[in-house]
Amino acid sequence: MVAEQEAGVAIEGDKQWPRLEPISTGIRGRCPRCGQGHLFKSFLKLADGCDVCGLSYAFADPADGPAFFVIIFGCVPAVTFALLLEIAWTPPLWVHLATSVPFLILTCVLPLRPLKGWLVCSQFFFKAREGRIAEPWHPYGADGPAVMPAKNPW
């Protein structure tokens, strides 16, 4: 657990770790804490932990985030290019295989790893985790009743 943070340095126990930006460590596939260890053990498979500082990557859950960003910023332009090529010139199939398929691979597959690394490092940097309820909610003050959801009359 981070005890204090001063001048961009995170102090954890007796060790000091520099505060590294998620964009610089994530895109390179490096550990979000030390910036040295590897984040991935294969193309998209996260390692169990950092091989340098020992940070466990159990906190990491980017879910569908990388796929979403690739679809929005990669697939849509690539498919638009393929459709405009087809509408404007109606080329034979081999032209699509030579232009559209490589363009789709470049814009859809290659960005997945850097985006996943960026999202995992952002989770560490911003201490993102699942939401938790510490206590029942008392909206009318400390002595008010706990609020329960209304029953559906239907």
Secondary structure as GFF3:
##gff-version 3
##sequence-region A 1 154
A	DSSP	beta_strand	4	6	.	.	.	ID=ss1
A	DSSP	beta_strand	9	12	.	.	.	ID=ss2
A	DSSP	beta_strand	15	18	.	.	.	ID=ss3
A	DSSP	alpha_helix	22	28	.	.	.	ID=ss4
A	DSSP	three_ten_helix	57	59	.	.	.	ID=ss5
A	DSSP	alpha_helix	65	70	.	.	.	ID=ss6
A	DSSP	pi_helix	71	75	.	.	.	ID=ss7
A	DSSP	alpha_helix	76	89	.	.	.	ID=ss8
A	DSSP	alpha_helix	93	108	.	.	.	ID=ss9
A	DSSP	alpha_helix	112	125	.	.	.	ID=ss10
###
